[in-house]
Amino acid sequence: MQTIAAIEPLRRCLDTWRGQGGRIALVPTMGNLHRGHLQLVEQALALADRVVASLFVNPLQFDRAADLAAYPRTLEADLAALEALGVDLVFCPDAGTVYPRGLEHTTRVEVPGLSDILCGASRPGHFRGVATVVTKLFNLIRPHWAVFGEKDYQQLVLIRRLAEDLNLPIEIVGVPTVREPDGLAMSSRNGYLSQDGRARAPALYETLRFMAAAIRGGARDYAALEREGAERLRAQGLAPDYVSVRRQGDLGPARPDDARLVILAAAWLGKARLIDNLVVNAATLPVAP
């Protein structure tokens, strides 16, 4: 496995692979890898001749300096895990390499309509930072596939829109959320949970499952269902940021006649901000009066 931190040797290596006809998959990460990340790598390995993983804690997507400073950096363990899986190349640049003019003077990429809702409303500028760094990685690596987790569902929809709008010849692949045995979605931020918080955290997924069952049972007053979901979270000691029923394709507010839905939620539990989602198909159900 090659580990590269600079742009020119990265390009030389990738040009060689392309000259040999190699098909490339990219797995962008911020490191601190867990089993969910490794599932993305395994999907990439199944798709491509060559797999590139990036390890870069992107300062442009953090809305709070303290959050950026506290984000776990586990480079040696991450490299060992990626090498054990058979990744061909790890790109691990520093911020000066990715943003040579500094954060204040770099060109930004924004996806209107998807950047400022849900998590974007609570974290101003976050998705501008995500879109910018992903575009830079796409331009540098020019993969045939890019693999992302469905846990960050809004991010996945936004990146698919970005690739479509910019006519990028990249297939965006979503991989189902990997969960702990009690249902908690795996996340690097789970490490911020206290022992009590870890015990309470599965309530987020349980609430999504409750809401999905209600929709499958015919519930169509989504505003009332969202309020009930938020109350359930509060009763378990979580502080909901949002609980929302949306359309899967564009994250627009769900209407009673929409078929393909996704329930998204974010909630604070101590220092940890947890996010999760659950897709639900309401196509065959009658609209409740």
C-alpha positions as a Markdown table, in Angstrom:
| # | Residue | x | y | z |
|---|---|---|---|---|
| 1 | Met | 0.0 | 0.0 | 0.0 |
| 2 | Gln | 1.3 | 3.4 | -1.0 |
| 3 | Thr | 0.8 | 6.4 | 1.3 |
| 4 | Ile | 1.0 | 9.8 | -0.4 |
| 5 | Ala | 0.6 | 13.2 | 1.0 |
| 6 | Ala | 1.5 | 15.5 | -1.9 |
| 7 | Ile | -0.4 | 16.1 | -5.2 |
| 8 | Glu | 2.2 | 15.6 | -7.8 |
| 9 | Pro | 3.2 | 12.0 | -6.8 |
| 10 | Leu | -0.5 | 11.2 | -6.4 |
| 11 | Arg | -1.2 | 12.3 | -10.0 |
| 12 | Arg | 1.8 | 10.3 | -11.3 |
| 13 | Cys | 0.7 | 7.2 | -9.6 |
| 14 | Leu | -2.9 | 7.5 | -10.8 |
| 15 | Asp | -1.8 | 8.3 | -14.4 |
| 16 | Thr | 0.2 | 5.1 | -14.4 |
| 17 | Trp | -2.8 | 3.1 | -13.3 |
| 18 | Arg | -5.0 | 4.7 | -15.9 |
| 19 | Gly | -2.5 | 4.0 | -18.6 |
| 20 | Gln | -2.7 | 0.4 | -17.6 |
| 21 | Gly | -6.5 | 0.5 | -18.0 |
| 22 | Gly | -7.2 | 0.3 | -14.2 |
| 23 | Arg | -10.6 | 1.2 | -12.9 |
| 24 | Ile | -10.4 | 3.3 | -9.7 |
| 25 | Ala | -12.7 | 3.7 | -6.7 |
| 26 | Leu | -12.4 | 6.4 | -4.1 |
| 27 | Val | -13.4 | 6.2 | -0.4 |
| 28 | Pro | -13.2 | 9.7 | 1.1 |
| 29 | Thr | -12.9 | 9.7 | 4.9 |
| 30 | Met | -11.8 | 12.0 | 7.8 |
| 31 | Gly | -10.0 | 9.1 | 9.5 |
| 32 | Asn | -10.7 | 7.6 | 12.9 |
| 33 | Leu | -12.0 | 4.6 | 11.0 |
| 34 | His | -14.6 | 2.2 | 12.4 |
| 35 | Arg | -16.3 | -0.8 | 10.9 |
| 36 | Gly | -18.7 | 1.4 | 9.0 |
| 37 | His | -15.8 | 3.0 | 7.1 |
| 38 | Leu | -14.3 | -0.4 | 6.4 |
| 39 | Gln | -17.5 | -1.6 | 4.9 |
| 40 | Leu | -17.2 | 1.3 | 2.4 |
| 41 | Val | -13.7 | 0.1 | 1.5 |
| 42 | Glu | -14.9 | -3.5 | 1.0 |
| 43 | Gln | -17.5 | -2.2 | -1.4 |
| 44 | Ala | -14.9 | -0.2 | -3.3 |
| 45 | Leu | -12.6 | -3.3 | -3.5 |
| 46 | Ala | -15.5 | -5.3 | -5.0 |
| 47 | Leu | -16.0 | -2.6 | -7.7 |
| 48 | Ala | -12.6 | -1.5 | -8.8 |
| 49 | Asp | -9.1 | -2.7 | -9.9 |
| 50 | Arg | -7.6 | 0.0 | -7.6 |
| 51 | Val | -8.9 | 1.5 | -4.4 |
| 52 | Val | -7.8 | 4.9 | -3.1 |
| 53 | Ala | -8.8 | 6.0 | 0.4 |
| 54 | Ser | -8.4 | 9.6 | 1.6 |
| 55 | Leu | -7.7 | 10.5 | 5.2 |
| 56 | Phe | -8.2 | 14.2 | 5.7 |
| 57 | Val | -9.8 | 16.1 | 8.6 |
| 58 | Asn | -11.4 | 18.9 | 6.5 |
| 59 | Pro | -11.3 | 22.2 | 8.4 |
| 60 | Leu | -13.7 | 23.8 | 5.9 |
| 61 | Gln | -16.6 | 21.7 | 7.0 |
| 62 | Phe | -16.4 | 22.4 | 10.8 |
| 63 | Asp | -18.6 | 25.3 | 12.0 |
| 64 | Arg | -16.9 | 25.3 | 15.5 |
| 65 | Ala | -13.1 | 25.5 | 16.0 |
| 66 | Ala | -13.4 | 23.4 | 19.2 |
| 67 | Asp | -15.1 | 20.6 | 17.3 |
| 68 | Leu | -12.3 | 20.6 | 14.7 |
| 69 | Ala | -9.6 | 20.6 | 17.4 |
| 70 | Ala | -11.3 | 17.7 | 19.3 |
| 71 | Tyr | -11.8 | 15.5 | 16.2 |
| 72 | Pro | -9.9 | 12.2 | 16.8 |
| 73 | Arg | -6.8 | 11.7 | 14.7 |
| 74 | Thr | -5.7 | 8.0 | 14.6 |
| 75 | Leu | -3.5 | 7.9 | 11.5 |
| 76 | Glu | -1.4 | 4.9 | 12.3 |
| 77 | Ala | -4.3 | 2.7 | 13.3 |
| 78 | Asp | -6.2 | 3.9 | 10.2 |
| 79 | Leu | -3.3 | 3.1 | 7.9 |
| 80 | Ala | -2.9 | -0.4 | 9.4 |
| 81 | Ala | -6.6 | -1.1 | 8.9 |
| 82 | Leu | -6.6 | 0.0 | 5.3 |
| 83 | Glu | -3.5 | -1.9 | 4.5 |
| 84 | Ala | -5.0 | -5.1 | 6.0 |
| 85 | Leu | -8.0 | -4.8 | 3.7 |
| 86 | Gly | -5.9 | -4.4 | 0.6 |
| 87 | Val | -6.3 | -0.7 | -0.2 |
| 88 | Asp | -3.8 | 0.3 | -3.0 |
| 89 | Leu | -3.2 | 3.9 | -2.0 |
| 90 | Val | -4.0 | 6.3 | 0.9 |
| 91 | Phe | -4.0 | 10.0 | 0.2 |
| 92 | Cys | -3.3 | 11.8 | 3.5 |
| 93 | Pro | -2.6 | 15.5 | 2.8 |
| 94 | Asp | -2.4 | 18.3 | 5.2 |
| 95 | Ala | -4.6 | 21.4 | 5.1 |
| 96 | Gly | -1.9 | 23.5 | 3.3 |
| 97 | Thr | -1.8 | 20.9 | 0.5 |
| 98 | Val | -5.6 | 20.9 | 0.0 |
| 99 | Tyr | -6.1 | 24.7 | 0.6 |
| 100 | Pro | -2.8 | 26.3 | -0.5 |
| 101 | Arg | -4.3 | 29.8 | -0.4 |
| 102 | Gly | -5.8 | 29.3 | 3.0 |
| 103 | Leu | -9.4 | 28.7 | 4.0 |
| 104 | Glu | -10.4 | 32.4 | 3.5 |
| 105 | His | -9.2 | 32.6 | -0.1 |
| 106 | Thr | -10.1 | 29.2 | -1.5 |
| 107 | Thr | -12.8 | 28.7 | -4.1 |
| 108 | Arg | -16.0 | 27.2 | -2.6 |
| 109 | Val | -18.5 | 24.8 | -4.1 |
| 110 | Glu | -22.1 | 25.0 | -3.0 |
| 111 | Val | -25.2 | 22.9 | -3.8 |
| 112 | Pro | -28.2 | 25.2 | -3.5 |
| 113 | Gly | -31.3 | 23.8 | -1.8 |
| 114 | Leu | -29.5 | 21.0 | -0.1 |
| 115 | Ser | -26.8 | 22.8 | 1.8 |
| 116 | Asp | -28.9 | 24.8 | 4.2 |
| 117 | Ile | -31.6 | 22.4 | 5.3 |
| 118 | Leu | -31.6 | 19.8 | 8.1 |
| 119 | Cys | -28.0 | 19.5 | 9.3 |
| 120 | Gly | -27.1 | 22.4 | 7.1 |
| 121 | Ala | -29.5 | 24.7 | 9.0 |
| 122 | Ser | -27.8 | 23.8 | 12.3 |
| 123 | Arg | -24.2 | 23.8 | 10.9 |
| 124 | Pro | -23.9 | 26.9 | 8.6 |
| 125 | Gly | -21.2 | 26.3 | 6.0 |
| 126 | His | -20.8 | 22.6 | 6.7 |
| 127 | Phe | -22.0 | 21.3 | 3.4 |
| 128 | Arg | -20.2 | 24.0 | 1.5 |
| 129 | Gly | -17.1 | 22.6 | 3.1 |
| 130 | Val | -18.1 | 19.1 | 2.2 |
| 131 | Ala | -18.9 | 19.9 | -1.4 |
| 132 | Thr | -15.7 | 21.8 | -1.8 |
| 133 | Val | -13.3 | 19.1 | -0.5 |
| 134 | Val | -15.2 | 16.3 | -2.3 |
| 135 | Thr | -15.0 | 18.3 | -5.6 |
| 136 | Lys | -11.2 | 18.7 | -5.1 |
| 137 | Leu | -10.8 | 15.0 | -4.3 |
| 138 | Phe | -12.8 | 14.1 | -7.4 |
| 139 | Asn | -10.7 | 16.4 | -9.6 |
| 140 | Leu | -7.4 | 15.1 | -8.1 |
| 141 | Ile | -8.2 | 11.4 | -8.2 |
| 142 | Arg | -10.8 | 11.2 | -11.1 |
| 143 | Pro | -12.3 | 7.9 | -9.8 |
| 144 | His | -14.8 | 5.8 | -11.7 |
| 145 | Trp | -16.7 | 5.2 | -8.5 |
| 146 | Ala | -16.9 | 7.1 | -5.2 |
| 147 | Val | -18.3 | 5.3 | -2.2 |
| 148 | Phe | -20.1 | 7.0 | 0.7 |
| 149 | Gly | -22.2 | 5.7 | 3.7 |
| 150 | Glu | -25.9 | 6.1 | 3.8 |
| 151 | Lys | -25.7 | 7.1 | 7.5 |
| 152 | Asp | -24.9 | 10.7 | 6.3 |
| 153 | Tyr | -28.0 | 10.6 | 4.0 |
| 154 | Gln | -28.1 | 14.3 | 3.4 |
| 155 | Gln | -24.4 | 14.3 | 2.4 |
| 156 | Leu | -25.0 | 11.4 | 0.0 |
| 157 | Val | -27.9 | 13.2 | -1.7 |
| 158 | Leu | -25.9 | 16.4 | -1.9 |
| 159 | Ile | -22.9 | 14.7 | -3.5 |
| 160 | Arg | -25.1 | 12.9 | -6.1 |
| 161 | Arg | -26.5 | 16.2 | -7.0 |
| 162 | Leu | -23.1 | 17.8 | -7.2 |
| 163 | Ala | -21.8 | 15.1 | -9.5 |
| 164 | Glu | -24.8 | 15.4 | -11.7 |
| 165 | Asp | -24.8 | 19.2 | -11.9 |
| 166 | Leu | -21.1 | 19.4 | -12.6 |
| 167 | Asn | -21.3 | 16.5 | -15.2 |
| 168 | Leu | -18.7 | 14.5 | -13.4 |
| 169 | Pro | -18.2 | 11.0 | -14.9 |
| 170 | Ile | -18.3 | 9.4 | -11.5 |
| 171 | Glu | -20.8 | 6.8 | -10.1 |
| 172 | Ile | -21.7 | 7.7 | -6.5 |
| 173 | Val | -22.3 | 4.5 | -4.6 |
| 174 | Gly | -24.2 | 4.5 | -1.3 |
| 175 | Val | -23.6 | 1.7 | 1.3 |
| 176 | Pro | -26.1 | 0.9 | 4.0 |
| 177 | Thr | -25.5 | 2.1 | 7.5 |
| 178 | Val | -23.5 | -0.2 | 9.8 |
| 179 | Arg | -25.0 | -0.5 | 13.3 |
| 180 | Glu | -24.0 | -1.8 | 16.7 |
| 181 | Pro | -26.0 | -4.8 | 18.0 |
| 182 | Asp | -28.4 | -2.4 | 19.8 |
| 183 | Gly | -29.1 | -0.4 | 16.6 |
| 184 | Leu | -26.8 | 2.6 | 17.2 |
| 185 | Ala | -25.3 | 3.8 | 13.9 |
| 186 | Met | -21.5 | 3.5 | 13.9 |
| 187 | Ser | -19.9 | 6.9 | 14.0 |
| 188 | Ser | -16.6 | 8.5 | 14.9 |
| 189 | Arg | -18.6 | 10.8 | 17.2 |
| 190 | Asn | -19.9 | 7.9 | 19.3 |
| 191 | Gly | -16.6 | 8.1 | 21.2 |
| 192 | Tyr | -17.8 | 11.4 | 22.7 |
| 193 | Leu | -20.6 | 9.5 | 24.5 |
| 194 | Ser | -20.5 | 9.0 | 28.3 |
| 195 | Gln | -21.4 | 5.6 | 29.6 |
| 196 | Asp | -24.9 | 6.8 | 30.4 |
| 197 | Gly | -25.1 | 8.5 | 27.0 |
| 198 | Arg | -24.1 | 5.3 | 25.2 |
| 199 | Ala | -26.9 | 3.5 | 27.0 |
| 200 | Arg | -29.4 | 6.1 | 25.9 |
| 201 | Ala | -28.2 | 6.6 | 22.3 |
| 202 | Pro | -30.1 | 3.7 | 20.7 |
| 203 | Ala | -33.3 | 5.6 | 21.4 |
| 204 | Leu | -32.5 | 7.6 | 18.2 |
| 205 | Tyr | -32.8 | 4.5 | 16.0 |
| 206 | Glu | -35.7 | 3.2 | 18.0 |
| 207 | Thr | -37.6 | 6.4 | 17.3 |
| 208 | Leu | -37.0 | 6.2 | 13.6 |
| 209 | Arg | -38.3 | 2.6 | 13.6 |
| 210 | Phe | -41.4 | 3.8 | 15.5 |
| 211 | Met | -42.0 | 6.5 | 12.9 |
| 212 | Ala | -41.4 | 4.1 | 10.0 |
| 213 | Ala | -43.9 | 1.6 | 11.4 |
| 214 | Ala | -46.5 | 4.4 | 11.8 |
| 215 | Ile | -46.1 | 5.4 | 8.2 |
| 216 | Arg | -46.3 | 1.8 | 7.0 |
| 217 | Gly | -49.5 | 1.6 | 9.1 |
| 218 | Gly | -51.0 | 4.5 | 7.2 |
| 219 | Ala | -50.0 | 7.6 | 9.2 |
| 220 | Arg | -49.8 | 10.6 | 6.9 |
| 221 | Asp | -49.8 | 13.6 | 9.2 |
| 222 | Tyr | -46.1 | 14.0 | 9.1 |
| 223 | Ala | -45.9 | 17.2 | 11.1 |
| 224 | Ala | -47.6 | 15.4 | 14.0 |
| 225 | Leu | -45.4 | 12.4 | 13.6 |
| 226 | Glu | -42.3 | 14.5 | 13.7 |
| 227 | Arg | -43.5 | 16.2 | 16.9 |
| 228 | Glu | -44.1 | 12.8 | 18.5 |
| 229 | Gly | -40.7 | 11.6 | 17.4 |
| 230 | Ala | -39.0 | 14.6 | 19.0 |
| 231 | Glu | -41.0 | 14.1 | 22.2 |
| 232 | Arg | -39.9 | 10.4 | 22.3 |
| 233 | Leu | -36.3 | 11.5 | 22.1 |
| 234 | Arg | -36.7 | 14.1 | 24.8 |
| 235 | Ala | -38.2 | 11.4 | 27.1 |
| 236 | Gln | -35.1 | 9.4 | 26.6 |
| 237 | Gly | -32.8 | 12.2 | 27.6 |
| 238 | Leu | -31.8 | 13.3 | 24.0 |
| 239 | Ala | -32.1 | 16.9 | 22.8 |
| 240 | Pro | -33.5 | 16.8 | 19.3 |
| 241 | Asp | -32.1 | 19.1 | 16.7 |
| 242 | Tyr | -34.6 | 18.0 | 14.1 |
| 243 | Val | -36.8 | 15.1 | 13.2 |
| 244 | Ser | -38.1 | 15.2 | 9.7 |
| 245 | Val | -39.9 | 13.1 | 7.1 |
| 246 | Arg | -38.6 | 13.9 | 3.6 |
| 247 | Arg | -38.6 | 12.6 | 0.0 |
| 248 | Gln | -35.7 | 10.3 | -0.6 |
| 249 | Gly | -34.6 | 11.7 | -3.9 |
| 250 | Asp | -34.3 | 15.5 | -3.2 |
| 251 | Leu | -35.1 | 15.8 | 0.6 |
| 252 | Gly | -38.1 | 17.9 | -0.1 |
| 253 | Pro | -40.8 | 18.0 | 2.6 |
| 254 | Ala | -42.9 | 14.8 | 2.3 |
| 255 | Arg | -46.5 | 15.0 | 1.0 |
| 256 | Pro | -49.2 | 12.5 | 1.8 |
| 257 | Asp | -49.0 | 11.0 | -1.8 |
| 258 | Asp | -45.2 | 10.7 | -1.8 |
| 259 | Ala | -44.0 | 7.0 | -2.1 |
| 260 | Arg | -40.3 | 7.0 | -1.4 |
| 261 | Leu | -39.6 | 8.6 | 2.0 |
| 262 | Val | -36.7 | 8.9 | 4.4 |
| 263 | Ile | -37.0 | 9.8 | 8.1 |
| 264 | Leu | -34.0 | 11.9 | 9.2 |
| 265 | Ala | -33.1 | 13.0 | 12.7 |
| 266 | Ala | -30.3 | 14.6 | 14.6 |
| 267 | Ala | -30.0 | 14.9 | 18.4 |
| 268 | Trp | -27.5 | 16.0 | 21.0 |
| 269 | Leu | -26.6 | 13.6 | 23.8 |
| 270 | Gly | -24.0 | 15.3 | 26.0 |
| 271 | Lys | -21.1 | 16.4 | 23.8 |
| 272 | Ala | -22.1 | 14.1 | 21.0 |
| 273 | Arg | -24.4 | 15.2 | 18.1 |
| 274 | Leu | -25.9 | 12.0 | 16.7 |
| 275 | Ile | -27.5 | 11.7 | 13.2 |
| 276 | Asp | -29.4 | 8.8 | 11.7 |
| 277 | Asn | -32.0 | 8.0 | 9.1 |
| 278 | Leu | -34.3 | 5.3 | 7.9 |
| 279 | Val | -35.8 | 4.9 | 4.5 |
| 280 | Val | -39.5 | 3.8 | 4.2 |
| 281 | Asn | -41.6 | 3.0 | 1.2 |
| 282 | Ala | -45.2 | 4.2 | 1.6 |
| 283 | Ala | -46.2 | 3.4 | -2.1 |
| 284 | Thr | -48.8 | 0.8 | -1.4 |
| 285 | Leu | -50.5 | 2.4 | 1.5 |
| 286 | Pro | -53.8 | 4.3 | 1.4 |
| 287 | Val | -53.8 | 7.9 | 2.4 |
| 288 | Ala | -55.4 | 8.3 | 5.8 |
| 289 | Pro | -58.5 | 10.7 | 5.8 |
